[in-house]
Amino acid sequence: MLWLGVAPGALQRVGETLSAHPQTDVVAATTGPSNLIATVICRNTTELYLDLNHNIGALPDTQSVETAPAIREVKRLTPHSPA
């Protein structure tokens, strides 16, 4: 999970750019100090570091990024298959 602080006037542009990255699973605008959240899927911490350094951190108007890697998934909702 990533919590990003983005310049308010750039929220839509940064969100759309981030959503086009193949590693992103969810991107959503929020309220508060972190006004954009994203879930990225990375194979390991090295891939996360590279993604943060080269892609996410390089987005113009991104002022801050906080990370919280999931260490164990307990539940994930998935769409049901048609019967």
PyMOL Python script that loads the backbone (N, CA, C, O; Angstrom):
from pymol import cmd

cmd.read_pdbstr("""\
ATOM      1  N   MET A   1       0.848  -1.175   0.000  1.00  0.00           N
ATOM      2  CA  MET A   1       0.000   0.000   0.000  1.00  0.00           C
ATOM      3  C   MET A   1       0.891   1.234   0.000  1.00  0.00           C
ATOM      4  O   MET A   1       1.916   1.288   0.678  1.00  0.00           O
ATOM      5  N   LEU A   2       0.475   2.206  -0.768  1.00  0.00           N
ATOM      6  CA  LEU A   2       1.192   3.473  -0.836  1.00  0.00           C
ATOM      7  C   LEU A   2       0.231   4.603  -0.526  1.00  0.00           C
ATOM      8  O   LEU A   2      -0.897   4.621  -1.019  1.00  0.00           O
ATOM      9  N   TRP A   3       0.674   5.540   0.285  1.00  0.00           N
ATOM     10  CA  TRP A   3      -0.076   6.752   0.563  1.00  0.00           C
ATOM     11  C   TRP A   3       0.753   7.888   0.006  1.00  0.00           C
ATOM     12  O   TRP A   3       1.888   8.100   0.433  1.00  0.00           O
ATOM     13  N   LEU A   4       0.196   8.622  -0.946  1.00  0.00           N
ATOM     14  CA  LEU A   4       0.929   9.690  -1.612  1.00  0.00           C
ATOM     15  C   LEU A   4       0.328  11.047  -1.277  1.00  0.00           C
ATOM     16  O   LEU A   4      -0.891  11.203  -1.193  1.00  0.00           O
ATOM     17  N   GLY A   5       1.195  12.010  -1.090  1.00  0.00           N
ATOM     18  CA  GLY A   5       0.790  13.398  -0.988  1.00  0.00           C
ATOM     19  C   GLY A   5       1.071  14.042  -2.331  1.00  0.00           C
ATOM     20  O   GLY A   5       2.220  14.099  -2.771  1.00  0.00           O
ATOM     21  N   VAL A   6       0.028  14.526  -2.982  1.00  0.00           N
ATOM     22  CA  VAL A   6       0.140  15.072  -4.335  1.00  0.00           C
ATOM     23  C   VAL A   6      -0.409  16.495  -4.320  1.00  0.00           C
ATOM     24  O   VAL A   6      -1.379  16.782  -3.620  1.00  0.00           O
ATOM     25  N   ALA A   7       0.207  17.380  -5.088  1.00  0.00           N
ATOM     26  CA  ALA A   7      -0.311  18.741  -5.211  1.00  0.00           C
ATOM     27  C   ALA A   7      -1.774  18.656  -5.656  1.00  0.00           C
ATOM     28  O   ALA A   7      -2.080  17.948  -6.616  1.00  0.00           O
ATOM     29  N   PRO A   8      -2.679  19.363  -4.979  1.00  0.00           N
ATOM     30  CA  PRO A   8      -4.109  19.230  -5.272  1.00  0.00           C
ATOM     31  C   PRO A   8      -4.480  19.417  -6.739  1.00  0.00           C
ATOM     32  O   PRO A   8      -5.348  18.707  -7.247  1.00  0.00           O
ATOM     33  N   GLY A   9      -3.847  20.345  -7.420  1.00  0.00           N
ATOM     34  CA  GLY A   9      -4.159  20.575  -8.823  1.00  0.00           C
ATOM     35  C   GLY A   9      -3.667  19.484  -9.757  1.00  0.00           C
ATOM     36  O   GLY A   9      -4.030  19.465 -10.934  1.00  0.00           O
ATOM     37  N   ALA A  10      -2.848  18.580  -9.247  1.00  0.00           N
ATOM     38  CA  ALA A  10      -2.285  17.512 -10.071  1.00  0.00           C
ATOM     39  C   ALA A  10      -2.843  16.142  -9.702  1.00  0.00           C
ATOM     40  O   ALA A  10      -2.389  15.127 -10.230  1.00  0.00           O
ATOM     41  N   LEU A  11      -3.818  16.105  -8.804  1.00  0.00           N
ATOM     42  CA  LEU A  11      -4.326  14.831  -8.294  1.00  0.00           C
ATOM     43  C   LEU A  11      -4.848  13.923  -9.406  1.00  0.00           C
ATOM     44  O   LEU A  11      -4.493  12.745  -9.451  1.00  0.00           O
ATOM     45  N   GLN A  12      -5.670  14.439 -10.287  1.00  0.00           N
ATOM     46  CA  GLN A  12      -6.225  13.608 -11.354  1.00  0.00           C
ATOM     47  C   GLN A  12      -5.131  13.121 -12.299  1.00  0.00           C
ATOM     48  O   GLN A  12      -5.095  11.944 -12.660  1.00  0.00           O
ATOM     49  N   ARG A  13      -4.239  14.027 -12.699  1.00  0.00           N
ATOM     50  CA  ARG A  13      -3.186  13.649 -13.642  1.00  0.00           C
ATOM     51  C   ARG A  13      -2.265  12.583 -13.049  1.00  0.00           C
ATOM     52  O   ARG A  13      -1.951  11.592 -13.709  1.00  0.00           O
ATOM     53  N   VAL A  14      -1.837  12.786 -11.815  1.00  0.00           N
ATOM     54  CA  VAL A  14      -0.949  11.810 -11.167  1.00  0.00           C
ATOM     55  C   VAL A  14      -1.684  10.484 -10.969  1.00  0.00           C
ATOM     56  O   VAL A  14      -1.105   9.421 -11.195  1.00  0.00           O
ATOM     57  N   GLY A  15      -2.946  10.533 -10.552  1.00  0.00           N
ATOM     58  CA  GLY A  15      -3.722   9.307 -10.372  1.00  0.00           C
ATOM     59  C   GLY A  15      -3.865   8.520 -11.662  1.00  0.00           C
ATOM     60  O   GLY A  15      -3.695   7.301 -11.670  1.00  0.00           O
ATOM     61  N   GLU A  16      -4.172   9.203 -12.741  1.00  0.00           N
ATOM     62  CA  GLU A  16      -4.322   8.524 -14.030  1.00  0.00           C
ATOM     63  C   GLU A  16      -2.992   7.965 -14.527  1.00  0.00           C
ATOM     64  O   GLU A  16      -2.942   6.860 -15.066  1.00  0.00           O
ATOM     65  N   THR A  17      -1.920   8.728 -14.346  1.00  0.00           N
ATOM     66  CA  THR A  17      -0.590   8.239 -14.750  1.00  0.00           C
ATOM     67  C   THR A  17      -0.208   7.013 -13.947  1.00  0.00           C
ATOM     68  O   THR A  17       0.275   6.026 -14.502  1.00  0.00           O
ATOM     69  N   LEU A  18      -0.423   7.073 -12.636  1.00  0.00           N
ATOM     70  CA  LEU A  18      -0.091   5.943 -11.775  1.00  0.00           C
ATOM     71  C   LEU A  18      -0.944   4.718 -12.109  1.00  0.00           C
ATOM     72  O   LEU A  18      -0.453   3.590 -12.063  1.00  0.00           O
ATOM     73  N   SER A  19      -2.206   4.931 -12.443  1.00  0.00           N
ATOM     74  CA  SER A  19      -3.080   3.796 -12.758  1.00  0.00           C
ATOM     75  C   SER A  19      -2.676   3.087 -14.045  1.00  0.00           C
ATOM     76  O   SER A  19      -3.062   1.938 -14.261  1.00  0.00           O
ATOM     77  N   ALA A  20      -1.909   3.747 -14.896  1.00  0.00           N
ATOM     78  CA  ALA A  20      -1.440   3.124 -16.133  1.00  0.00           C
ATOM     79  C   ALA A  20      -0.223   2.228 -15.923  1.00  0.00           C
ATOM     80  O   ALA A  20       0.134   1.461 -16.818  1.00  0.00           O
ATOM     81  N   HIS A  21       0.421   2.311 -14.759  1.00  0.00           N
ATOM     82  CA  HIS A  21       1.579   1.475 -14.480  1.00  0.00           C
ATOM     83  C   HIS A  21       1.133   0.018 -14.307  1.00  0.00           C
ATOM     84  O   HIS A  21       0.125  -0.242 -13.649  1.00  0.00           O
ATOM     85  N   PRO A  22       1.857  -0.915 -14.877  1.00  0.00           N
ATOM     86  CA  PRO A  22       1.438  -2.326 -14.780  1.00  0.00           C
ATOM     87  C   PRO A  22       1.457  -2.884 -13.359  1.00  0.00           C
ATOM     88  O   PRO A  22       0.772  -3.871 -13.089  1.00  0.00           O
ATOM     89  N   GLN A  23       2.219  -2.285 -12.443  1.00  0.00           N
ATOM     90  CA  GLN A  23       2.297  -2.787 -11.068  1.00  0.00           C
ATOM     91  C   GLN A  23       1.107  -2.370 -10.212  1.00  0.00           C
ATOM     92  O   GLN A  23       0.871  -2.961  -9.159  1.00  0.00           O
ATOM     93  N   THR A  24       0.347  -1.354 -10.650  1.00  0.00           N
ATOM     94  CA  THR A  24      -0.734  -0.869  -9.804  1.00  0.00           C
ATOM     95  C   THR A  24      -1.964  -1.751  -9.917  1.00  0.00           C
ATOM     96  O   THR A  24      -2.346  -2.194 -11.000  1.00  0.00           O
ATOM     97  N   ASP A  25      -2.569  -1.990  -8.761  1.00  0.00           N
ATOM     98  CA  ASP A  25      -3.787  -2.788  -8.679  1.00  0.00           C
ATOM     99  C   ASP A  25      -4.979  -1.873  -8.417  1.00  0.00           C
ATOM    100  O   ASP A  25      -6.036  -2.035  -9.026  1.00  0.00           O
ATOM    101  N   VAL A  26      -4.808  -0.913  -7.513  1.00  0.00           N
ATOM    102  CA  VAL A  26      -5.856   0.039  -7.136  1.00  0.00           C
ATOM    103  C   VAL A  26      -5.221   1.419  -7.018  1.00  0.00           C
ATOM    104  O   VAL A  26      -4.119   1.555  -6.485  1.00  0.00           O
ATOM    105  N   VAL A  27      -5.909   2.434  -7.510  1.00  0.00           N
ATOM    106  CA  VAL A  27      -5.508   3.826  -7.316  1.00  0.00           C
ATOM    107  C   VAL A  27      -6.778   4.601  -6.989  1.00  0.00           C
ATOM    108  O   VAL A  27      -7.770   4.499  -7.711  1.00  0.00           O
ATOM    109  N   ALA A  28      -6.756   5.374  -5.905  1.00  0.00           N
ATOM    110  CA  ALA A  28      -7.951   6.116  -5.498  1.00  0.00           C
ATOM    111  C   ALA A  28      -7.575   7.432  -4.848  1.00  0.00           C
ATOM    112  O   ALA A  28      -6.599   7.515  -4.103  1.00  0.00           O
ATOM    113  N   ALA A  29      -8.360   8.463  -5.137  1.00  0.00           N
ATOM    114  CA  ALA A  29      -8.211   9.757  -4.469  1.00  0.00           C
ATOM    115  C   ALA A  29      -8.856   9.661  -3.092  1.00  0.00           C
ATOM    116  O   ALA A  29      -9.894   9.019  -2.927  1.00  0.00           O
ATOM    117  N   THR A  30      -8.238  10.302  -2.109  1.00  0.00           N
ATOM    118  CA  THR A  30      -8.740  10.297  -0.744  1.00  0.00           C
ATOM    119  C   THR A  30      -8.688  11.725  -0.202  1.00  0.00           C
ATOM    120  O   THR A  30      -8.367  12.664  -0.931  1.00  0.00           O
ATOM    121  N   THR A  31      -9.002  11.876   1.066  1.00  0.00           N
ATOM    122  CA  THR A  31      -8.861  13.170   1.718  1.00  0.00           C
ATOM    123  C   THR A  31      -7.826  13.046   2.815  1.00  0.00           C
ATOM    124  O   THR A  31      -7.510  11.941   3.257  1.00  0.00           O
ATOM    125  N   GLY A  32      -7.302  14.164   3.250  1.00  0.00           N
ATOM    126  CA  GLY A  32      -6.314  14.157   4.322  1.00  0.00           C
ATOM    127  C   GLY A  32      -4.924  14.446   3.805  1.00  0.00           C
ATOM    128  O   GLY A  32      -4.754  14.817   2.644  1.00  0.00           O
ATOM    129  N   PRO A  33      -3.926  14.279   4.658  1.00  0.00           N
ATOM    130  CA  PRO A  33      -2.545  14.583   4.262  1.00  0.00           C
ATOM    131  C   PRO A  33      -2.074  13.746   3.070  1.00  0.00           C
ATOM    132  O   PRO A  33      -1.325  14.228   2.220  1.00  0.00           O
ATOM    133  N   SER A  34      -2.512  12.509   3.018  1.00  0.00           N
ATOM    134  CA  SER A  34      -2.247  11.662   1.851  1.00  0.00           C
ATOM    135  C   SER A  34      -3.522  11.669   1.030  1.00  0.00           C
ATOM    136  O   SER A  34      -4.549  11.143   1.460  1.00  0.00           O
ATOM    137  N   ASN A  35      -3.455  12.267  -0.156  1.00  0.00           N
ATOM    138  CA  ASN A  35      -4.678  12.415  -0.927  1.00  0.00           C
ATOM    139  C   ASN A  35      -4.795  11.459  -2.105  1.00  0.00           C
ATOM    140  O   ASN A  35      -5.700  11.590  -2.929  1.00  0.00           O
ATOM    141  N   LEU A  36      -3.880  10.495  -2.184  1.00  0.00           N
ATOM    142  CA  LEU A  36      -3.941   9.460  -3.214  1.00  0.00           C
ATOM    143  C   LEU A  36      -3.404   8.174  -2.602  1.00  0.00           C
ATOM    144  O   LEU A  36      -2.326   8.169  -2.008  1.00  0.00           O
ATOM    145  N   ILE A  37      -4.149   7.091  -2.745  1.00  0.00           N
ATOM    146  CA  ILE A  37      -3.655   5.794  -2.274  1.00  0.00           C
ATOM    147  C   ILE A  37      -3.515   4.871  -3.466  1.00  0.00           C
ATOM    148  O   ILE A  37      -4.223   5.008  -4.464  1.00  0.00           O
ATOM    149  N   ALA A  38      -2.597   3.935  -3.349  1.00  0.00           N
ATOM    150  CA  ALA A  38      -2.391   2.971  -4.419  1.00  0.00           C
ATOM    151  C   ALA A  38      -1.934   1.647  -3.824  1.00  0.00           C
ATOM    152  O   ALA A  38      -1.227   1.605  -2.817  1.00  0.00           O
ATOM    153  N   THR A  39      -2.347   0.591  -4.459  1.00  0.00           N
ATOM    154  CA  THR A  39      -1.836  -0.734  -4.144  1.00  0.00           C
ATOM    155  C   THR A  39      -0.992  -1.157  -5.334  1.00  0.00           C
ATOM    156  O   THR A  39      -1.467  -1.163  -6.470  1.00  0.00           O
ATOM    157  N   VAL A  40       0.245  -1.506  -5.073  1.00  0.00           N
ATOM    158  CA  VAL A  40       1.131  -1.989  -6.137  1.00  0.00           C
ATOM    159  C   VAL A  40       1.523  -3.422  -5.823  1.00  0.00           C
ATOM    160  O   VAL A  40       1.679  -3.799  -4.661  1.00  0.00           O
ATOM    161  N   ILE A  41       1.677  -4.203  -6.861  1.00  0.00           N
ATOM    162  CA  ILE A  41       2.063  -5.599  -6.720  1.00  0.00           C
ATOM    163  C   ILE A  41       3.518  -5.722  -7.172  1.00  0.00           C
ATOM    164  O   ILE A  41       3.833  -5.499  -8.341  1.00  0.00           O
ATOM    165  N   CYS A  42       4.392  -6.076  -6.245  1.00  0.00           N
ATOM    166  CA  CYS A  42       5.820  -6.235  -6.534  1.00  0.00           C
ATOM    167  C   CYS A  42       6.268  -7.616  -6.075  1.00  0.00           C
ATOM    168  O   CYS A  42       5.764  -8.142  -5.083  1.00  0.00           O
ATOM    169  N   ARG A  43       7.211  -8.196  -6.795  1.00  0.00           N
ATOM    170  CA  ARG A  43       7.714  -9.532  -6.446  1.00  0.00           C
ATOM    171  C   ARG A  43       8.549  -9.536  -5.176  1.00  0.00           C
ATOM    172  O   ARG A  43       8.568 -10.522  -4.440  1.00  0.00           O
ATOM    173  N   ASN A  44       9.247  -8.420  -4.919  1.00  0.00           N
ATOM    174  CA  ASN A  44      10.143  -8.371  -3.759  1.00  0.00           C
ATOM    175  C   ASN A  44      10.448  -6.914  -3.422  1.00  0.00           C
ATOM    176  O   ASN A  44       9.980  -5.997  -4.097  1.00  0.00           O
ATOM    177  N   THR A  45      11.235  -6.716  -2.373  1.00  0.00           N
ATOM    178  CA  THR A  45      11.533  -5.349  -1.942  1.00  0.00           C
ATOM    179  C   THR A  45      12.407  -4.601  -2.949  1.00  0.00           C
ATOM    180  O   THR A  45      12.320  -3.377  -3.055  1.00  0.00           O
ATOM    181  N   THR A  46      13.232  -5.316  -3.674  1.00  0.00           N
ATOM    182  CA  THR A  46      14.052  -4.663  -4.701  1.00  0.00           C
ATOM    183  C   THR A  46      13.163  -4.082  -5.789  1.00  0.00           C
ATOM    184  O   THR A  46      13.372  -2.949  -6.224  1.00  0.00           O
ATOM    185  N   GLU A  47      12.174  -4.848  -6.230  1.00  0.00           N
ATOM    186  CA  GLU A  47      11.252  -4.347  -7.248  1.00  0.00           C
ATOM    187  C   GLU A  47      10.452  -3.156  -6.724  1.00  0.00           C
ATOM    188  O   GLU A  47      10.218  -2.193  -7.454  1.00  0.00           O
ATOM    189  N   LEU A  48      10.035  -3.223  -5.460  1.00  0.00           N
ATOM    190  CA  LEU A  48       9.328  -2.096  -4.853  1.00  0.00           C
ATOM    191  C   LEU A  48      10.229  -0.861  -4.832  1.00  0.00           C
ATOM    192  O   LEU A  48       9.789   0.232  -5.190  1.00  0.00           O
ATOM    193  N   TYR A  49      11.463  -1.025  -4.421  1.00  0.00           N
ATOM    194  CA  TYR A  49      12.410   0.092  -4.381  1.00  0.00           C
ATOM    195  C   TYR A  49      12.579   0.713  -5.770  1.00  0.00           C
ATOM    196  O   TYR A  49      12.532   1.934  -5.915  1.00  0.00           O
ATOM    197  N   LEU A  50      12.772  -0.119  -6.777  1.00  0.00           N
ATOM    198  CA  LEU A  50      12.964   0.392  -8.134  1.00  0.00           C
ATOM    199  C   LEU A  50      11.717   1.114  -8.635  1.00  0.00           C
ATOM    200  O   LEU A  50      11.816   2.156  -9.281  1.00  0.00           O
ATOM    201  N   ASP A  51      10.542   0.558  -8.334  1.00  0.00           N
ATOM    202  CA  ASP A  51       9.295   1.195  -8.747  1.00  0.00           C
ATOM    203  C   ASP A  51       9.129   2.549  -8.058  1.00  0.00           C
ATOM    204  O   ASP A  51       8.746   3.532  -8.693  1.00  0.00           O
ATOM    205  N   LEU A  52       9.419   2.594  -6.758  1.00  0.00           N
ATOM    206  CA  LEU A  52       9.331   3.862  -6.030  1.00  0.00           C
ATOM    207  C   LEU A  52      10.328   4.881  -6.572  1.00  0.00           C
ATOM    208  O   LEU A  52       9.992   6.053  -6.744  1.00  0.00           O
ATOM    209  N   ASN A  53      11.532   4.441  -6.837  1.00  0.00           N
ATOM    210  CA  ASN A  53      12.597   5.345  -7.265  1.00  0.00           C
ATOM    211  C   ASN A  53      12.415   5.835  -8.698  1.00  0.00           C
ATOM    212  O   ASN A  53      12.573   7.026  -8.968  1.00  0.00           O
ATOM    213  N   HIS A  54      12.089   4.943  -9.606  1.00  0.00           N
ATOM    214  CA  HIS A  54      12.062   5.301 -11.025  1.00  0.00           C
ATOM    215  C   HIS A  54      10.690   5.707 -11.544  1.00  0.00           C
ATOM    216  O   HIS A  54      10.604   6.487 -12.492  1.00  0.00           O
ATOM    217  N   ASN A  55       9.628   5.204 -10.955  1.00  0.00           N
ATOM    218  CA  ASN A  55       8.293   5.483 -11.483  1.00  0.00           C
ATOM    219  C   ASN A  55       7.498   6.411 -10.574  1.00  0.00           C
ATOM    220  O   ASN A  55       7.173   7.534 -10.961  1.00  0.00           O
ATOM    221  N   ILE A  56       7.190   5.957  -9.392  1.00  0.00           N
ATOM    222  CA  ILE A  56       6.293   6.702  -8.511  1.00  0.00           C
ATOM    223  C   ILE A  56       6.936   7.986  -7.999  1.00  0.00           C
ATOM    224  O   ILE A  56       6.331   9.055  -8.083  1.00  0.00           O
ATOM    225  N   GLY A  57       8.134   7.896  -7.480  1.00  0.00           N
ATOM    226  CA  GLY A  57       8.821   9.076  -6.964  1.00  0.00           C
ATOM    227  C   GLY A  57       9.176  10.084  -8.036  1.00  0.00           C
ATOM    228  O   GLY A  57       9.392  11.258  -7.737  1.00  0.00           O
ATOM    229  N   ALA A  58       9.239   9.643  -9.277  1.00  0.00           N
ATOM    230  CA  ALA A  58       9.591  10.537 -10.382  1.00  0.00           C
ATOM    231  C   ALA A  58       8.386  11.281 -10.944  1.00  0.00           C
ATOM    232  O   ALA A  58       8.548  12.156 -11.795  1.00  0.00           O
ATOM    233  N   LEU A  59       7.166  10.948 -10.480  1.00  0.00           N
ATOM    234  CA  LEU A  59       5.987  11.649 -10.984  1.00  0.00           C
ATOM    235  C   LEU A  59       6.005  13.105 -10.523  1.00  0.00           C
ATOM    236  O   LEU A  59       6.135  13.365  -9.327  1.00  0.00           O
ATOM    237  N   PRO A  60       5.878  14.056 -11.446  1.00  0.00           N
ATOM    238  CA  PRO A  60       5.840  15.460 -11.043  1.00  0.00           C
ATOM    239  C   PRO A  60       4.680  15.718 -10.082  1.00  0.00           C
ATOM    240  O   PRO A  60       3.621  15.101 -10.197  1.00  0.00           O
ATOM    241  N   ASP A  61       4.882  16.612  -9.155  1.00  0.00           N
ATOM    242  CA  ASP A  61       3.883  17.026  -8.167  1.00  0.00           C
ATOM    243  C   ASP A  61       3.613  15.994  -7.081  1.00  0.00           C
ATOM    244  O   ASP A  61       2.695  16.169  -6.279  1.00  0.00           O
ATOM    245  N   THR A  62       4.408  14.906  -7.042  1.00  0.00           N
ATOM    246  CA  THR A  62       4.317  13.964  -5.926  1.00  0.00           C
ATOM    247  C   THR A  62       5.225  14.498  -4.830  1.00  0.00           C
ATOM    248  O   THR A  62       6.443  14.560  -4.996  1.00  0.00           O
ATOM    249  N   GLN A  63       4.626  14.882  -3.712  1.00  0.00           N
ATOM    250  CA  GLN A  63       5.359  15.532  -2.638  1.00  0.00           C
ATOM    251  C   GLN A  63       5.829  14.569  -1.565  1.00  0.00           C
ATOM    252  O   GLN A  63       6.840  14.817  -0.908  1.00  0.00           O
ATOM    253  N   SER A  64       5.101  13.466  -1.378  1.00  0.00           N
ATOM    254  CA  SER A  64       5.499  12.481  -0.366  1.00  0.00           C
ATOM    255  C   SER A  64       4.905  11.123  -0.707  1.00  0.00           C
ATOM    256  O   SER A  64       3.868  11.023  -1.363  1.00  0.00           O
ATOM    257  N   VAL A  65       5.586  10.083  -0.246  1.00  0.00           N
ATOM    258  CA  VAL A  65       5.101   8.713  -0.416  1.00  0.00           C
ATOM    259  C   VAL A  65       5.407   7.948   0.861  1.00  0.00           C
ATOM    260  O   VAL A  65       6.545   7.935   1.330  1.00  0.00           O
ATOM    261  N   GLU A  66       4.390   7.314   1.416  1.00  0.00           N
ATOM    262  CA  GLU A  66       4.582   6.414   2.548  1.00  0.00           C
ATOM    263  C   GLU A  66       4.219   5.013   2.080  1.00  0.00           C
ATOM    264  O   GLU A  66       3.261   4.824   1.331  1.00  0.00           O
ATOM    265  N   THR A  67       4.993   4.037   2.529  1.00  0.00           N
ATOM    266  CA  THR A  67       4.739   2.657   2.119  1.00  0.00           C
ATOM    267  C   THR A  67       4.378   1.805   3.328  1.00  0.00           C
ATOM    268  O   THR A  67       4.816   2.060   4.450  1.00  0.00           O
ATOM    269  N   ALA A  68       3.576   0.800   3.069  1.00  0.00           N
ATOM    270  CA  ALA A  68       3.220  -0.187   4.088  1.00  0.00           C
ATOM    271  C   ALA A  68       3.076  -1.526   3.374  1.00  0.00           C
ATOM    272  O   ALA A  68       1.973  -1.899   2.975  1.00  0.00           O
ATOM    273  N   PRO A  69       4.185  -2.256   3.210  1.00  0.00           N
ATOM    274  CA  PRO A  69       4.096  -3.551   2.543  1.00  0.00           C
ATOM    275  C   PRO A  69       3.225  -4.525   3.338  1.00  0.00           C
ATOM    276  O   PRO A  69       3.305  -4.587   4.565  1.00  0.00           O
ATOM    277  N   ALA A  70       2.406  -5.270   2.632  1.00  0.00           N
ATOM    278  CA  ALA A  70       1.610  -6.319   3.274  1.00  0.00           C
ATOM    279  C   ALA A  70       2.513  -7.529   3.469  1.00  0.00           C
ATOM    280  O   ALA A  70       3.100  -8.028   2.508  1.00  0.00           O
ATOM    281  N   ILE A  71       2.625  -7.995   4.684  1.00  0.00           N
ATOM    282  CA  ILE A  71       3.490  -9.146   4.948  1.00  0.00           C
ATOM    283  C   ILE A  71       2.716 -10.460   4.940  1.00  0.00           C
ATOM    284  O   ILE A  71       3.308 -11.533   4.823  1.00  0.00           O
ATOM    285  N   ARG A  72       1.388 -10.374   5.064  1.00  0.00           N
ATOM    286  CA  ARG A  72       0.569 -11.578   4.980  1.00  0.00           C
ATOM    287  C   ARG A  72      -0.839 -11.166   4.614  1.00  0.00           C
ATOM    288  O   ARG A  72      -1.434 -10.314   5.273  1.00  0.00           O
ATOM    289  N   GLU A  73      -1.367 -11.762   3.578  1.00  0.00           N
ATOM    290  CA  GLU A  73      -2.740 -11.473   3.162  1.00  0.00           C
ATOM    291  C   GLU A  73      -3.674 -12.443   3.861  1.00  0.00           C
ATOM    292  O   GLU A  73      -3.493 -13.658   3.782  1.00  0.00           O
ATOM    293  N   VAL A  74      -4.669 -11.906   4.540  1.00  0.00           N
ATOM    294  CA  VAL A  74      -5.615 -12.733   5.285  1.00  0.00           C
ATOM    295  C   VAL A  74      -6.882 -12.983   4.467  1.00  0.00           C
ATOM    296  O   VAL A  74      -7.444 -14.078   4.504  1.00  0.00           O
ATOM    297  N   LYS A  75      -7.325 -11.973   3.734  1.00  0.00           N
ATOM    298  CA  LYS A  75      -8.534 -12.119   2.940  1.00  0.00           C
ATOM    299  C   LYS A  75      -8.446 -11.191   1.737  1.00  0.00           C
ATOM    300  O   LYS A  75      -7.927 -10.079   1.834  1.00  0.00           O
ATOM    301  N   ARG A  76      -8.959 -11.658   0.604  1.00  0.00           N
ATOM    302  CA  ARG A  76      -9.075 -10.829  -0.593  1.00  0.00           C
ATOM    303  C   ARG A  76     -10.408 -11.175  -1.249  1.00  0.00           C
ATOM    304  O   ARG A  76     -10.704 -12.343  -1.502  1.00  0.00           O
ATOM    305  N   LEU A  77     -11.198 -10.155  -1.518  1.00  0.00           N
ATOM    306  CA  LEU A  77     -12.435 -10.377  -2.229  1.00  0.00           C
ATOM    307  C   LEU A  77     -12.135 -10.506  -3.708  1.00  0.00           C
ATOM    308  O   LEU A  77     -11.374  -9.713  -4.261  1.00  0.00           O
ATOM    309  N   THR A  78     -12.715 -11.482  -4.340  1.00  0.00           N
ATOM    310  CA  THR A  78     -12.538 -11.668  -5.774  1.00  0.00           C
ATOM    311  C   THR A  78     -13.921 -11.822  -6.405  1.00  0.00           C
ATOM    312  O   THR A  78     -14.858 -12.286  -5.756  1.00  0.00           O
ATOM    313  N   PRO A  79     -14.040 -11.434  -7.663  1.00  0.00           N
ATOM    314  CA  PRO A  79     -15.338 -11.595  -8.316  1.00  0.00           C
ATOM    315  C   PRO A  79     -15.696 -13.073  -8.414  1.00  0.00           C
ATOM    316  O   PRO A  79     -14.830 -13.923  -8.618  1.00  0.00           O
ATOM    317  N   HIS A  80     -16.954 -13.359  -8.268  1.00  0.00           N
ATOM    318  CA  HIS A  80     -17.428 -14.740  -8.386  1.00  0.00           C
ATOM    319  C   HIS A  80     -17.506 -15.133  -9.857  1.00  0.00           C
ATOM    320  O   HIS A  80     -17.868 -14.321 -10.708  1.00  0.00           O
ATOM    321  N   SER A  81     -17.168 -16.364 -10.142  1.00  0.00           N
ATOM    322  CA  SER A  81     -17.272 -16.881 -11.503  1.00  0.00           C
ATOM    323  C   SER A  81     -18.744 -17.136 -11.826  1.00  0.00           C
ATOM    324  O   SER A  81     -19.508 -17.545 -10.952  1.00  0.00           O
ATOM    325  N   PRO A  82     -19.143 -16.898 -13.072  1.00  0.00           N
ATOM    326  CA  PRO A  82     -20.527 -17.205 -13.431  1.00  0.00           C
ATOM    327  C   PRO A  82     -20.801 -18.699 -13.303  1.00  0.00           C
ATOM    328  O   PRO A  82     -19.943 -19.524 -13.616  1.00  0.00           O
ATOM    329  N   ALA A  83     -21.962 -19.030 -12.855  1.00  0.00           N
ATOM    330  CA  ALA A  83     -22.317 -20.451 -12.649  1.00  0.00           C
ATOM    331  C   ALA A  83     -22.590 -21.158 -13.952  1.00  0.00           C
ATOM    332  O   ALA A  83     -22.899 -22.350 -13.955  1.00  0.00           O
TER     333      ALA A  83
END
""", "prot")
cmd.dss("prot")
cmd.show_as("cartoon", "prot")
cmd.util.cbc("prot")
cmd.orient("prot")
